[in-house]
Amino acid sequence: MLTTIMVIFSLYIVLKIYISIMQIGFVSKAKKMSPVLMPAADYLKAGNYLIAKERLSIISSGVEYIAFVFWFGMGIEWLWSIDPQSTTTGHTIMLVWIFLAVGYVVTLPFDIYTTFKVDKKFGFTKTTPALFIKDNIISGIITLLVTAAIIAIVDFIVSASSMWWLYTFAFLMVVVILLNIFFPIVRALFFDKLSPLPEGELKDRLTKLFEENGFNSSGLFVSDASKRDSRLNAYFAGLGGKKRVVLYDTLVEKLSVEELEAVLGHELGHYTNKDIIKNIAMTGMMLFVTLFAFGNLPESLFFEMHIQATSAVLMMMFLLLSSPLFFLLMPLMGKVSRINEFAADEMGSQLGGRENLVSALKKLVTENKSFPKSHPIYLFFYATHPPVLERFEAMGVALDASDATALEGECPLT
């Protein structure tokens, strides 16, 4: 069984690297062609940015594989051997914390390089070293506190029932829902400063838009996202009375009132179509499949690894093996997400004007340096949004000659 798992994970890494190589080759050729949806200089820069990220992704995949071999070859056994007779919850928390800490140390250089080398080179990041350290300290403390509670409860469930995987699934679904509710509050408290949207035409039009479509929220806010990054975005966060509408200050600066109304109309489409609930349901499906697989692992696997199936061991293995399982489900998740985006575009066109939504999408492509072409295999596995030309075509938009050469490419609007 151990050999089978090693082979499956190896194939997963090989596939990820293959997709990145195909994407790099495709974009390397495409960036030299006639520019699409953006000026020539921005088009070339977006292509180079995508290539830089994919090259880093290849290295990251290689490190991921080395880490996996270490953990399954000796790492998990080494952690388990630290007082293997102990069954206390505190011992379980300590082991999983060590596992997470090693993973953090391994991935930290990639975060640093991406932030201060890649993103800085292409004009995105505004994060200072002090802010980067502060963010990591705060997120680390929050992670320790939240994971301690989760580990303790899962430890109790594993020790209490042979059907632990099913009860763990139910518990984790509660965690997912709570994260959706309290995410905007935590983000506002520790990371982004949220200010109420100033009085004026934009607030009046958005307030009217939401009221007419039955959307009740705890307020409209502007995030000071520009202190970290220059990319544009907007999002609805939370459930029930905790819903918040958050606009990045970069978005407010770059888009007109009419374009912002169309963008928020798109987001309102996600709310009206209950896409948040659909996403939670899809997450639940992935968790159920993964936990079912873990709940039925053969005893021979643990025998081969010279360990016992303790709750700490099961949690570490879940964190390691969930990646390839989730990866296999990504095309299905992406397909559903792309369908949802078409529906949200339709509502954004109706509420904010088709021409305004198209104009906003073009600005997002340019400002976020989203290269508008991708290899089909990359789109199949990773695209959560339809190719931009397909979105325009679905809205019945006739593009000019330069725009019409864009046959593929993702245009995120979240």
Summary of the structure (lengths in Angstrom):
residues: 414
radius of gyration: 23.0
end to end distance: 40.7
largest distance: 70.8
contacts: 1311
relative contact order: 0.12
helix: 73%
strand: 5%
